[in-house]
Amino acid sequence: MEHIAKRLESKPHLLRMGCLLSETVLIEIGEECFYLTFHRGHIEKIAQGRNRKIPWRFAIRMDADALERFWQKLPAPGFHDIFGLVKLGRARIDGDILNLVKNLRFFKEILAIPREEQTA
């Protein structure tokens, strides 16, 4: 997640897309939890580990294998998209889904940053 935060700073189009987003989001990969605090599109803070005291707006939960397959250079059908993973039963979205949908392209591209490195 730290790597994604660093790469986000080098992507001005993503920072423009997320400029109105200032929320905390939970990304859960298997048993690992990452609380990403965004401020105007920038990842301001990453807290790792399960913590019930950190409020979040929405959560994206998936298993580690699904995320690895999502990050492949050419993901298999269903593994190419957040909602594809949900449809396959490999991910779940909880909380304020409207906030996710308002910023959907921003989150899809952030989560796909490691895929770009597979391509390069």
C-alpha positions in Angstrom: 0.0 0.0 0.0 2.9 2.3 0.7 4.1 1.7 -2.9 0.7 2.6 -4.3 0.7 5.8 -2.2 4.1 6.8 -3.7 3.0 6.0 -7.2 -0.2 8.0 -6.8 1.8 11.1 -6.3 3.4 10.7 -9.7 0.0 10.5 -11.4 -1.5 14.0 -11.8 -4.6 12.8 -13.6 -5.5 10.6 -10.6 -4.9 13.5 -8.2 -7.2 15.6 -10.3 -9.9 12.9 -10.2 -9.6 12.5 -6.4 -9.3 16.2 -5.6 -12.8 16.2 -3.9 -12.2 13.0 -1.9 -11.3 13.4 1.8 -12.3 10.1 3.5 -10.9 7.0 5.2 -11.3 3.8 3.3 -10.6 0.2 4.5 -8.9 -2.2 2.2 -8.9 -5.7 3.6 -6.8 -8.4 1.9 -7.3 -11.7 3.6 -6.6 -11.0 7.3 -4.6 -7.8 6.6 -6.3 -4.4 7.0 -5.2 -1.1 5.6 -6.9 2.1 6.5 -6.2 4.6 3.7 -6.9 8.2 4.7 -7.3 10.4 1.7 -7.1 14.2 1.8 -8.0 15.9 -1.5 -7.0 12.8 -3.5 -3.6 12.3 -1.7 -3.1 9.4 0.6 -2.3 11.2 3.8 -2.0 8.3 6.1 -1.9 4.5 6.0 -2.7 2.6 9.2 -2.2 -1.2 9.1 -3.9 -3.7 11.2 -7.4 -4.2 12.4 -8.6 -1.3 14.5 -12.2 -0.7 15.4 -11.4 2.8 16.5 -10.7 4.0 13.0 -13.9 5.1 11.2 -14.1 4.4 7.5 -16.6 5.4 4.8 -16.5 2.1 2.8 -14.5 -1.1 2.7 -13.2 -3.2 -0.1 -12.5 -6.8 1.1 -10.9 -9.5 -1.0 -8.7 -12.5 -0.6 -5.0 -12.3 -1.4 -5.2 -14.7 -4.3 -7.9 -12.6 -6.0 -5.8 -9.5 -5.6 -2.7 -11.2 -7.1 -4.9 -12.3 -10.1 -6.3 -8.7 -10.3 -2.8 -7.3 -10.5 -1.7 -9.6 -13.4 -0.7 -8.0 -16.6 -3.8 -9.5 -18.4 -6.2 -10.5 -15.7 -8.7 -13.3 -16.4 -12.3 -12.4 -17.0 -13.9 -11.2 -13.7 -10.5 -10.5 -12.1 -10.0 -7.3 -14.2 -12.4 -5.1 -12.1 -13.5 -4.5 -8.5 -17.1 -5.3 -9.3 -16.0 -8.3 -11.3 -14.3 -9.7 -8.2 -17.6 -9.1 -6.2 -19.6 -10.9 -8.9 -17.2 -13.9 -8.7 -17.6 -13.9 -4.9 -13.9 -13.1 -4.4 -14.5 -9.6 -3.0 -17.1 -7.7 -0.9 -17.9 -4.0 -0.6 -19.3 -2.7 2.6 -20.3 0.8 3.8 -21.2 3.8 1.8 -21.2 2.4 -1.7 -22.4 5.7 -3.1 -19.1 7.3 -2.1 -17.3 4.5 -3.9 -19.3 4.9 -7.0 -18.8 8.7 -7.0 -15.1 8.0 -7.1 -15.1 4.7 -8.9 -12.6 5.4 -11.6 -10.2 6.9 -9.1 -10.3 3.8 -6.9 -10.1 1.4 -9.8 -7.0 3.1 -11.1 -5.4 3.3 -7.7 -5.9 -0.4 -7.1 -4.6 -1.2 -10.6 -1.3 0.7 -10.1 0.7 -2.5 -9.5 -0.8 -4.0 -12.7 0.9 -1.1 -14.7 4.3 -2.2 -13.4 3.6 -5.8 -14.6 3.0 -4.3 -18.1 6.2 -2.2 -18.0 
